[in-house]
Amino acid sequence: MASKVSKIRCLYVPSNSLHGKAFSTSTRTFAAETSAPQSPSEPRRRPTTFNDRLNAGPSFDQFISSPSPPSAEFIPTPTDFLSTPESTSISPLRTATVGPPGRKREITRLPSWLQTPIPGASPAYKNIKSDLRGLNLHTVCEEARCPNISDCWGGSDKSAATATIMLMGDTCTRGCRFCSVKTSRAPPPLDPHEPEHTAEALKRWGLGYVVLTSVDRDDLQDGGAAHFAETIMKIKLKAPAMLVEALTGDYAGDLDMVQMVARSGLDVYAHNVETVEDLTPMVRDRRANFRQSLRVLQRAKESKEGLITKTSIMLGLGETEEQLWETLKELRKVDVDVVTFGQYMQPTKRHMKVHEYVTPENFELWRQRSLDMGFLYCASGPLVRSSYKAGEAFIENVIKKRARRSQTVTADVAGENSKSAHTYG
């Protein structure tokens, strides 16, 4: 028999004292003892396997710069996380073995088409982040861990970049199983200065097109609709030529709140159905449902003539082709103009797992199918998100063309009226 059995000792009290008195332990020694006795003066060290492996790995500079050859056993290298010239080609999914000896497990590596560059290298990225922090503003790009942040924030200058401002704080009252935004039943109160700060920041950047979104605020009587509408009106006051897209929640089904936001001066009303109807209970918070989202999009379209409506669908959650067809048909019934498709990517281990990684060919297939069904525009790709600057550029051109056409019609009508008045005069 051999081992040491120690009395329980408080982990938060130094080993040599307890309220000023000596604290000692008594031990019993058995014959099977194999380990060498530890010196009393040597502090006991807690096992830190993860930290030891992390510290033994490459430095941050090496991580973003130096390449290293692949090995049979998975060891993270810079090329595992950076885009490469070959990353646009389609390759079969790869697996890797990770974990310490005795506890190894197999994981699926991200496909090459989902690899993105590390953000933070461009001056535009740093400047936008500095402005946001200085004005106490939040973006869904950061809070939702969007993979396009380096692309959207990294334009040649701030006017060429895109950032989606998230209003009403960074804490949501709902807990959708795909979203990494913080949740709480009682988030902090709204910042009354946020509409002014947001409008000032966007005017400073000189953007032509801006996307506003928000967390869900079921703790507020109006769901934050008045706050959202005030922000849009202040933006239009400071920058009348700026086009505004609002990506809103469902306001717990209160369609009057939807109408308030739709008539506040925005140009595009977006609300995401997120997934097909059959998967909605497993994907979204229990207070959201597919039919309610359809009613939101329908009321927004009816509230303002010429308003573009938009929604987004994630793929890779286990949906079928038949379910996607049915979803697109339902969206066309309520006259939705724009639809986007993107790959669902699990933000943390606490969230839903990815059912499959959809290939770029399938995304292109659904883009063509959507256009054939009559949608005005469809952005579809593994890294496409509901607010994606390529789609924004297209929608911006559509809005400007409609405005020019409306001005031409107005001018023609005014000219005809002038001629009639001159003739009868």
ZIQUI-V568210 format. One line per field, one symbol per residue. phi: phi as a letter, one per 30 degrees, with the letter a starting at -180 (. if undefined). Layout:
BEGIN
phi=???
END
This chain:
BEGIN
phi=.alcccddbddccedcabhicdbbbcbcccdddbddddddddddcddbeddddddddddddddcbddbddbdcdbebeddbcdbeddddcbddccbcbjdejbdbcbcdddddcdbdddjddddedddddddddchcbbdeddchddcdddddcddaddccbbcdcdijcbcdcbddcccdebadbddddddcdeddddddddddidcbbccbaddbddcdciiddddddddddddddbedddbccccdchhidddddddddcdjdcbccbcdiadddceddccdddcbddddddddddddddbdiddcbbbbccjcjdcddddeddddddddciddbbbbbddbddbddcedddacddedddddddddddddjddabcblecdbdcbdddddddeddddddddddddddddddddddddddddd
END
